[in-house]
Amino acid sequence: MGRTHPLHTLEVLLLVGVGGFAGSNLRYFVSLVQPGLTGTLIANVAGSFALGFILYEAIYMGYLADQTHVVVGTGFLSSFTTYSTFAVQTTQAASPLWMIGNVAANYGLGLMGVLLGRTLARNVNGRSKEAEKMAEQETAETEVPE
């Protein structure tokens, strides 16, 4: 079965739906705990960090399955982060200064979140490579020459 088979398409749709269900419910929970601009900022920055890690994990390591990327990236994080709420809340902010501050905070901290996610993926990858090298060295040391 190829990647274009209807069952594969159905699987992807279901994975996105499951991820979306979980992400939107967590986003709702965040809005209950921290309503307003701050809750939206928390969700967007946390989502940016997670997406940065997921994206760069795929580039640097590729340990996570494609299905995990679909569930987490497209499903969960797309529903957890929220541009539309950010835009509406920004226009409803108390003053133009709050509007500018909210835009700067969401974009600035969101970008920092992605960069921190990338850094984490690099560090995890570096540790994985170090562990592989150590295992190879230990194997080479314990092998008995013929």
Backbone bond lengths (Angstrom), bond angles and torsions (degrees), N, CA, C in turn:
res aa  C-N    CA-C-N  psi(-1)  N-CA   C-N-CA  omega(-1)  CA-C   N-CA-C  phi
1 M - - - 1.455 - - 1.520 109.82 -
2 G 1.298 116.14 128.22 1.451 121.11 179.00 1.518 112.06 -83.45
3 R 1.317 115.27 174.43 1.460 122.12 -179.04 1.531 111.41 -70.62
4 T 1.330 118.26 -11.99 1.464 120.60 -179.49 1.525 111.83 -98.06
5 H 1.291 117.37 2.94 1.465 120.91 179.82 1.532 109.30 -62.73
6 P 1.330 117.35 142.86 1.469 120.60 -179.12 1.532 113.69 -56.30
7 L 1.324 118.35 -32.53 1.464 119.73 178.37 1.530 111.00 -67.86
8 H 1.313 117.34 -34.22 1.465 119.82 176.28 1.524 110.21 -65.79
9 T 1.317 116.22 -42.53 1.464 120.60 177.79 1.514 110.48 -61.48
10 L 1.322 116.99 -43.33 1.463 121.33 178.20 1.525 110.46 -63.16
11 E 1.329 116.90 -41.26 1.465 120.79 178.93 1.530 110.34 -60.40
12 V 1.318 116.96 -45.69 1.463 121.22 -179.83 1.525 110.15 -62.09
13 L 1.329 117.29 -44.72 1.461 120.70 178.98 1.524 111.51 -60.64
14 L 1.314 116.99 -42.20 1.463 120.71 178.64 1.528 111.52 -66.25
15 L 1.330 116.98 -40.71 1.463 120.33 178.97 1.529 111.18 -64.05
16 V 1.317 116.60 -42.87 1.468 120.25 177.52 1.527 109.40 -62.73
17 G 1.327 116.94 -41.70 1.467 120.89 179.43 1.520 112.71 -63.26
18 V 1.324 117.39 -43.22 1.469 121.25 178.43 1.526 109.98 -63.66
19 G 1.325 116.20 -46.72 1.458 119.70 178.01 1.514 111.93 -62.24
20 G 1.323 116.58 -42.63 1.459 121.28 179.18 1.519 112.46 -62.74
21 F 1.326 116.29 -39.59 1.460 120.65 177.88 1.527 110.33 -61.45
22 A 1.316 116.56 -47.41 1.471 120.50 -179.12 1.528 111.07 -66.31
23 G 1.326 117.22 -43.72 1.466 120.74 -178.58 1.517 112.45 -64.43
24 S 1.313 117.08 -42.78 1.465 119.57 -178.75 1.525 111.27 -68.60
25 N 1.324 116.93 -34.17 1.461 119.08 177.31 1.523 111.82 -69.96
26 L 1.328 117.26 -38.97 1.462 119.59 176.23 1.531 110.05 -66.10
27 R 1.317 117.22 -38.52 1.466 121.00 177.78 1.529 110.15 -61.93
28 Y 1.321 116.82 -40.93 1.458 120.90 177.73 1.529 110.37 -63.44
29 F 1.330 116.51 -41.98 1.459 121.02 178.33 1.533 110.57 -60.77
30 V 1.332 116.73 -44.18 1.464 120.71 178.52 1.522 109.94 -59.83
31 S 1.330 116.94 -39.89 1.470 119.76 -179.60 1.526 111.88 -68.39
32 L 1.327 117.54 -25.96 1.463 120.47 175.45 1.529 110.84 -74.77
33 V 1.320 115.93 -41.14 1.459 121.47 -178.63 1.525 110.58 -73.81
34 Q 1.324 116.70 -41.74 1.467 121.86 -178.05 1.526 108.94 -137.98
35 P 1.327 117.24 86.41 1.467 119.67 -177.93 1.528 112.33 -73.55
36 G 1.318 115.18 162.74 1.456 120.99 172.47 1.516 114.27 84.78
37 L 1.326 114.48 -157.25 1.457 122.01 -175.76 1.527 112.31 -56.82
38 T 1.314 117.16 -40.76 1.465 120.92 -176.58 1.524 111.28 -66.05
39 G 1.317 117.99 -42.63 1.462 121.03 178.75 1.514 112.21 -63.63
40 T 1.327 115.77 -40.31 1.464 119.95 177.69 1.525 110.50 -66.10
41 L 1.316 116.46 -41.16 1.468 120.67 177.40 1.528 110.69 -61.62
42 I 1.305 117.56 -44.46 1.470 121.46 178.71 1.529 110.38 -59.22
43 A 1.325 116.75 -47.90 1.469 120.41 -179.19 1.528 111.13 -62.83
44 N 1.316 117.33 -43.59 1.459 120.30 -177.52 1.525 112.29 -68.15
45 V 1.314 117.46 -40.24 1.472 120.26 -179.79 1.528 110.14 -71.15
46 A 1.323 117.40 -44.71 1.470 120.26 178.24 1.530 110.55 -62.19
47 G 1.318 116.77 -41.67 1.461 120.84 177.96 1.514 112.40 -65.24
48 S 1.318 116.97 -38.03 1.466 120.96 177.97 1.533 110.36 -65.04
49 F 1.320 116.47 -42.03 1.461 120.83 176.96 1.530 110.39 -60.44
50 A 1.319 116.16 -48.98 1.470 120.40 -178.38 1.526 111.37 -63.60
51 L 1.327 116.88 -42.16 1.462 119.69 179.49 1.529 110.58 -67.00
52 G 1.327 116.94 -37.55 1.458 120.11 175.48 1.514 111.29 -59.69
53 F 1.329 116.38 -43.41 1.462 119.56 178.95 1.528 110.87 -65.44
54 I 1.321 117.14 -47.66 1.470 121.59 -177.82 1.525 110.81 -61.01
55 L 1.322 116.81 -45.76 1.465 120.82 -179.59 1.523 111.09 -62.53
56 Y 1.324 116.99 -49.62 1.460 119.58 -176.54 1.525 112.19 -76.55
57 E 1.308 117.96 -23.09 1.466 120.16 172.29 1.511 109.07 -61.19
58 A 1.316 116.44 -41.98 1.465 120.83 179.28 1.525 111.04 -64.62
59 I 1.332 116.66 -38.10 1.462 120.75 -179.11 1.522 111.54 -72.56
60 Y 1.333 117.16 -46.95 1.451 120.92 -173.39 1.526 113.99 -83.63
61 M 1.334 117.27 -36.79 1.455 119.75 -172.05 1.522 113.29 -122.53
62 G 1.306 116.65 -52.68 1.450 120.81 -178.29 1.514 114.38 73.55
63 Y 1.340 117.22 26.50 1.464 120.58 179.58 1.526 112.43 -73.88
64 L 1.336 115.87 -35.23 1.460 119.15 -178.48 1.526 110.24 -75.60
65 A 1.300 115.30 142.16 1.464 120.90 -179.29 1.524 110.65 -69.36
66 D 1.325 115.58 155.96 1.461 120.82 177.22 1.528 110.77 -55.77
67 Q 1.324 116.31 -37.78 1.462 120.32 -179.59 1.528 110.83 -63.47
68 T 1.331 117.07 -35.43 1.461 120.56 178.21 1.518 109.84 -64.91
69 H 1.318 116.31 -41.01 1.465 119.77 178.38 1.522 110.47 -62.91
70 V 1.326 117.44 -38.23 1.465 121.12 179.37 1.523 110.57 -67.11
71 V 1.333 116.31 -47.81 1.468 120.25 -178.54 1.524 110.49 -63.25
72 V 1.326 116.59 -49.14 1.466 120.51 -174.46 1.520 111.97 -78.21
73 G 1.324 117.31 -51.14 1.461 120.51 -174.74 1.511 113.72 -71.53
74 T 1.312 116.20 -60.43 1.463 120.40 -175.23 1.524 111.69 -76.88
75 G 1.312 117.72 -41.88 1.461 120.44 -176.94 1.514 113.38 -81.42
76 F 1.328 116.05 -70.21 1.465 122.01 -172.00 1.524 112.86 -62.58
77 L 1.327 116.87 -55.80 1.460 119.83 -173.17 1.520 112.85 -71.35
78 S 1.320 117.22 -29.92 1.465 119.23 176.08 1.520 111.44 -65.80
79 S 1.311 116.43 -32.33 1.462 120.09 178.79 1.522 112.23 -86.79
80 F 1.309 116.78 -27.78 1.459 120.84 -178.66 1.531 111.12 -75.10
81 T 1.319 116.89 -46.35 1.462 119.95 177.17 1.513 108.82 -80.12
82 T 1.328 116.38 159.41 1.454 117.16 -173.31 1.516 112.06 -151.14
83 Y 1.311 115.32 103.60 1.462 119.79 177.72 1.526 110.71 -75.59
84 S 1.310 117.20 -39.90 1.467 119.70 -176.02 1.529 111.39 -64.34
85 T 1.324 117.64 -43.01 1.465 120.00 177.91 1.514 110.06 -65.27
86 F 1.330 116.55 -40.72 1.465 121.36 176.24 1.528 110.26 -56.98
87 A 1.323 117.68 -45.93 1.465 121.48 -178.29 1.527 111.33 -65.29
88 V 1.329 116.97 -45.23 1.471 120.28 -179.22 1.525 110.45 -65.95
89 Q 1.331 116.97 -46.39 1.463 119.79 -179.68 1.534 111.20 -62.57
90 T 1.319 116.27 -35.53 1.468 119.37 178.64 1.525 110.44 -63.55
91 T 1.330 117.36 -43.79 1.469 119.41 179.84 1.517 112.21 -68.68
92 Q 1.325 117.45 -21.28 1.459 121.37 179.65 1.529 112.81 -96.28
93 A 1.320 117.44 3.86 1.460 120.78 -179.07 1.531 110.41 -61.44
94 A 1.325 114.84 157.62 1.464 121.59 -172.24 1.527 114.48 -62.97
95 S 1.313 116.97 -29.82 1.467 119.32 -177.68 1.527 109.48 -154.36
96 P 1.321 116.77 164.87 1.467 119.06 176.52 1.530 112.88 -57.83
97 L 1.313 117.00 -33.01 1.461 119.97 178.16 1.532 111.20 -63.93
98 W 1.338 116.60 -41.42 1.464 120.90 176.48 1.529 110.47 -64.98
99 M 1.323 116.59 -37.53 1.466 120.53 177.80 1.522 110.95 -60.78
100 I 1.321 115.91 -50.24 1.468 120.65 -179.89 1.521 110.38 -62.50
101 G 1.326 116.16 -43.66 1.467 120.28 179.15 1.520 112.32 -61.63
102 N 1.326 116.69 -40.00 1.463 120.26 -179.76 1.523 111.27 -67.16
103 V 1.322 116.56 -42.71 1.467 120.18 177.92 1.527 109.89 -63.28
104 A 1.321 117.08 -46.83 1.468 121.07 -179.63 1.527 110.93 -62.17
105 A 1.324 117.12 -41.82 1.463 120.66 -178.76 1.527 111.01 -66.47
106 N 1.325 117.58 -46.04 1.464 120.08 -178.51 1.521 111.93 -64.43
107 Y 1.324 116.65 -45.77 1.465 118.80 -179.09 1.522 111.73 -73.95
108 G 1.315 117.57 -44.50 1.461 120.83 -178.95 1.515 112.44 -64.79
109 L 1.327 116.58 -50.86 1.465 119.83 -179.47 1.524 111.76 -71.11
110 G 1.333 116.66 -31.81 1.467 119.79 175.82 1.517 111.21 -62.98
111 L 1.328 115.93 -44.55 1.463 120.22 176.89 1.524 110.94 -63.46
112 M 1.320 116.86 -42.23 1.466 119.72 176.58 1.528 110.80 -61.36
113 G 1.328 116.65 -38.21 1.456 120.36 177.74 1.520 111.70 -60.44
114 V 1.336 116.80 -44.46 1.468 120.79 178.09 1.530 109.76 -61.51
115 L 1.321 116.83 -45.20 1.463 120.47 -179.10 1.526 111.84 -64.14
116 L 1.326 117.28 -38.66 1.470 120.27 176.22 1.526 111.00 -67.29
117 G 1.333 116.93 -38.13 1.467 120.50 175.44 1.516 111.11 -61.66
118 R 1.330 116.04 -41.51 1.465 120.98 177.39 1.530 110.11 -63.51
119 T 1.320 116.95 -43.18 1.464 120.91 179.03 1.524 110.82 -61.53
120 L 1.316 116.70 -42.71 1.459 119.89 177.98 1.520 110.80 -62.16
121 A 1.324 117.39 -43.78 1.468 120.47 178.99 1.524 110.73 -62.24
122 R 1.318 117.38 -39.88 1.472 120.74 177.61 1.525 110.41 -63.93
123 N 1.341 116.64 -43.55 1.463 120.09 -179.07 1.520 111.35 -65.56
124 V 1.308 116.59 -42.47 1.469 120.10 177.63 1.524 109.07 -62.70
125 N 1.322 117.34 -42.64 1.453 121.61 178.60 1.525 110.39 -63.33
126 G 1.331 117.34 -42.31 1.462 120.84 178.46 1.506 111.81 -61.45
127 R 1.314 117.05 -41.92 1.467 120.93 177.91 1.515 110.64 -66.26
128 S 1.328 116.60 -38.26 1.462 120.21 179.12 1.519 110.48 -64.39
129 K 1.332 116.44 -42.64 1.465 119.67 178.86 1.521 110.98 -66.19
130 E 1.342 117.15 -40.12 1.463 120.48 177.52 1.523 110.36 -62.43
131 A 1.317 117.66 -42.32 1.462 121.29 179.58 1.525 110.93 -63.93
132 E 1.339 116.24 -39.93 1.465 119.40 177.73 1.525 110.87 -63.81
133 K 1.328 117.02 -42.88 1.464 120.81 179.12 1.527 111.05 -62.89
134 M 1.331 115.99 -42.94 1.465 119.81 179.63 1.516 110.44 -63.77
135 A 1.314 117.01 -40.94 1.467 120.36 179.17 1.520 110.46 -64.50
136 E 1.327 116.57 -40.85 1.478 120.12 177.59 1.522 110.61 -62.96
137 Q 1.347 117.36 -41.87 1.458 121.20 179.65 1.525 110.75 -64.59
138 E 1.331 116.24 -43.18 1.463 120.00 179.46 1.525 110.54 -63.38
139 T 1.321 116.40 -40.38 1.457 120.53 178.48 1.513 110.55 -64.18
140 A 1.339 116.29 -43.36 1.469 120.55 179.82 1.522 111.13 -64.85
141 E 1.315 117.42 -36.59 1.464 121.92 -179.18 1.526 111.95 -71.27
142 T 1.328 116.69 -33.38 1.458 119.80 -176.52 1.522 113.72 -88.73
143 E 1.332 116.66 -10.85 1.462 119.00 178.84 1.520 109.88 -70.43
144 V 1.296 115.48 137.43 1.455 121.67 -179.97 1.531 108.07 -92.25
145 P 1.344 116.39 123.72 1.475 117.35 178.55 1.526 110.85 -66.93
146 E 1.323 114.46 149.00 1.465 118.65 -179.25 1.486 111.98 -90.12
